[in-house]
Amino acid sequence: MWRIAATVLMACLLSLAWHWLGQNKGPASANEKGMLQVIVPKGQKGQLTLNDGTRIWLNSNSVLRYPTDYGNGTRKILLDGEAYLEVTKDPASPFILETSSVTLKILGTRFNVKCYSKENTVETTLIEGSLEILPGNSGVRRMKKVTLKPNEKAIFLK
């Protein structure tokens, strides 16, 4: 009986692994035309450096999307989750971080943002530099542009 159960369990695990590998081609995979996606599973953390030198540390259960041509005239990323960023300064090309509720415009700075789509708040803490928070496509209503100074934190209710 144990051999049969072990064989069935092994077959199920191999099938799940095969399916998962087919869906996720490593930590960064294309999820739609022209976009790369980084998924950090629950209980893990991730780090990446974009081609302009911007460094991003992703917290557990986060998803980051960015165009394959990132840095060629545009520096825009999409985030669902929590990340700490050290953005490389480039006055000619501002760094844009979009969440489901707000948009952050950064010229060169270090900051943390927490914006899980399933939570009711969006939190941003500025460590260094300057940061503008603009209303996004949905979520935060009647919001005006907010500019943070170093060591300030903004919390928005969706």
Wavefront OBJ file of the C-alpha trace (Angstrom):
o trace
v 0.000 0.000 0.000
v 2.786 2.440 0.908
v 4.538 1.914 -2.424
v 1.346 2.631 -4.366
v 0.638 5.755 -2.281
v 4.236 6.962 -2.720
v 4.056 6.369 -6.496
v 0.769 8.288 -6.794
v 2.139 11.133 -4.645
v 5.343 11.320 -6.707
v 3.341 11.411 -9.949
v 1.192 14.255 -8.590
v 4.241 16.225 -7.450
v 5.985 15.791 -10.803
v 2.829 16.853 -12.624
v 2.518 19.983 -10.472
v 6.205 20.817 -10.948
v 5.904 20.381 -14.718
v 2.828 22.644 -14.796
v 4.492 25.290 -12.576
v 7.681 25.347 -14.670
v 5.595 25.729 -17.813
v 3.791 28.746 -16.323
v 6.805 30.421 -14.686
v 9.990 30.555 -16.694
v 12.221 31.484 -13.760
v 12.083 34.560 -11.562
v 11.506 36.949 -14.482
v 9.102 35.790 -17.147
v 7.137 37.502 -19.896
v 3.508 37.726 -18.796
v 2.247 39.863 -21.678
v 3.696 41.274 -24.854
v 6.742 43.407 -24.114
v 6.567 43.015 -20.318
v 8.730 41.103 -17.869
v 7.353 39.945 -14.538
v 9.119 39.140 -11.289
v 7.100 37.150 -8.747
v 8.282 36.713 -5.161
v 6.340 33.883 -3.487
v 4.931 34.147 0.014
v 7.657 33.701 2.625
v 10.514 34.708 0.312
v 12.289 37.923 -0.716
v 13.869 38.949 -3.995
v 16.283 41.497 -5.406
v 16.996 42.788 -8.898
v 18.956 45.542 -10.604
v 17.455 47.196 -13.659
v 19.637 48.166 -16.616
v 19.843 51.827 -15.483
v 21.361 50.756 -12.142
v 18.138 51.078 -10.109
v 18.120 48.440 -7.374
v 14.892 46.893 -6.079
v 14.351 44.607 -3.077
v 10.961 42.872 -3.192
v 9.192 41.609 -0.105
v 7.163 38.434 0.243
v 4.127 37.940 -2.005
v 5.044 40.789 -4.403
v 4.761 41.113 -8.172
v 6.823 43.579 -10.213
v 6.251 44.190 -13.939
v 8.383 46.277 -16.281
v 8.786 46.637 -20.053
v 11.458 44.682 -21.886
v 12.790 47.986 -23.254
v 13.010 49.570 -19.779
v 15.464 52.474 -19.759
v 15.130 53.248 -23.477
v 13.278 56.548 -23.080
v 10.958 55.312 -20.331
v 11.507 54.138 -16.775
v 8.132 52.835 -15.672
v 7.370 49.818 -13.468
v 4.184 48.333 -12.001
v 4.078 46.961 -8.456
v 1.641 44.913 -6.435
v 3.284 44.255 -3.076
v 6.094 45.809 -1.082
v 9.478 47.006 -2.299
v 12.454 49.072 -1.200
v 14.029 50.961 -4.106
v 17.260 52.827 -4.731
v 16.479 54.724 -7.926
v 19.316 55.914 -10.145
v 19.020 59.632 -10.798
v 18.230 60.631 -14.394
v 16.609 64.115 -14.700
v 15.865 63.537 -18.384
v 13.849 60.396 -17.628
v 11.872 60.360 -14.362
v 11.224 56.992 -12.726
v 7.506 56.119 -12.552
v 6.131 53.445 -10.197
v 2.471 52.598 -10.693
v 0.301 50.772 -8.176
v -3.391 49.937 -8.390
v -4.175 53.181 -6.519
v -1.403 55.773 -6.819
v 1.485 56.691 -9.095
v 4.898 57.683 -7.718
v 7.202 59.969 -9.690
v 10.846 59.808 -8.630
v 13.934 61.638 -9.923
v 16.516 59.788 -7.838
v 15.901 58.564 -4.349
v 15.663 55.772 -1.795
v 12.201 54.836 -0.558
v 9.896 52.024 0.517
v 6.409 51.441 -0.846
v 3.783 48.991 0.390
v 0.845 48.583 -1.973
v -0.693 45.115 -1.861
v -3.853 45.163 -3.996
v -5.744 43.170 -1.357
v -5.011 45.702 1.434
v -6.946 48.920 2.092
v -3.915 51.213 2.337
v -0.928 52.355 0.313
v 2.145 53.373 2.355
v 5.226 55.201 1.115
v 8.248 56.156 3.228
v 10.921 58.424 1.737
v 14.471 57.883 2.995
v 16.410 60.196 0.666
v 15.707 62.427 -2.371
v 12.305 63.631 -3.561
v 9.108 61.849 -4.404
v 5.762 62.945 -5.842
v 2.621 60.901 -5.251
v -0.075 61.322 -7.895
v -3.573 59.862 -8.078
v -3.586 56.550 -9.916
v -6.178 55.042 -12.220
v -8.395 53.863 -9.364
v -8.491 53.504 -5.623
v -7.611 56.813 -3.957
v -10.303 59.378 -4.764
v -10.160 63.159 -4.481
v -6.425 62.982 -4.027
v -4.140 65.868 -4.885
v -0.459 65.608 -5.684
v 1.635 65.065 -2.549
v 5.380 65.723 -2.367
v 7.360 63.911 0.322
v 10.562 65.143 1.918
v 13.205 62.816 3.412
v 12.037 60.916 6.513
v 8.348 61.495 5.744
v 5.701 58.814 5.321
v 2.370 58.965 3.478
v -0.506 56.567 4.079
v -3.497 56.565 1.738
v -6.808 54.798 2.234
v -8.144 53.233 -0.954
l 1 2 3 4 5 6 7 8 9 10 11 12 13 14 15 16 17 18 19 20 21 22 23 24 25 26 27 28 29 30 31 32 33 34 35 36 37 38 39 40 41 42 43 44 45 46 47 48 49 50 51 52 53 54 55 56 57 58 59 60 61 62 63 64 65 66 67 68 69 70 71 72 73 74 75 76 77 78 79 80 81 82 83 84 85 86 87 88 89 90 91 92 93 94 95 96 97 98 99 100 101 102 103 104 105 106 107 108 109 110 111 112 113 114 115 116 117 118 119 120 121 122 123 124 125 126 127 128 129 130 131 132 133 134 135 136 137 138 139 140 141 142 143 144 145 146 147 148 149 150 151 152 153 154 155 156 157 158
